[in-house]
Amino acid sequence: MVNWHSPYLWVWVRDELGVVQKDPNREVINRINLVFEIFGQRKSASKVLQTFNSEGLLLPRRNRFGDIFLAQA
């Protein structure tokens, strides 16, 4: 898979044929799903960040080379 930088850096990648798909990394998908789950409960992006930080949860990010790493929210 070739990385394609979209606004949703963690979730989407473009394959060799140019088709945009969800990132195959299950940890990334699960973590992003958790963001939306917490948002549904807390109704605020800042409260999602507070929850992630208070529980020591990390968010997936891409470095400038397109590699995924986990970092503090």
Residue, then its C-alpha position, 0 to 999 in steps of 0.5 A: m500500500v502506498n500512503w496517501h495524505s488525506p485529512y483523515l491521515w490515520v484511516w485511509v491509504r491509496d493502494e498501488l492501483g490508486v484505490v483509496q481504502k481503509d488502512p489495514n492496520r486493525e490497531v489504527i481502525n480500532r483506535i479511531n472507532l474508539v474516538f467516535e465512540i467516546f465522542g458519542q458519549r461525551k459530545s465534545a472533541s475536547k472531552v474526547l482528548q481529556t478522556f484519552n489523556s487521563e486514561g493514557l490512550l494514544l492516537p495513531r499519527r503518520n510521520r513525514f515518511g508516512d509511517i504510523f506511530l502512536a502519540q499522546a492526544 
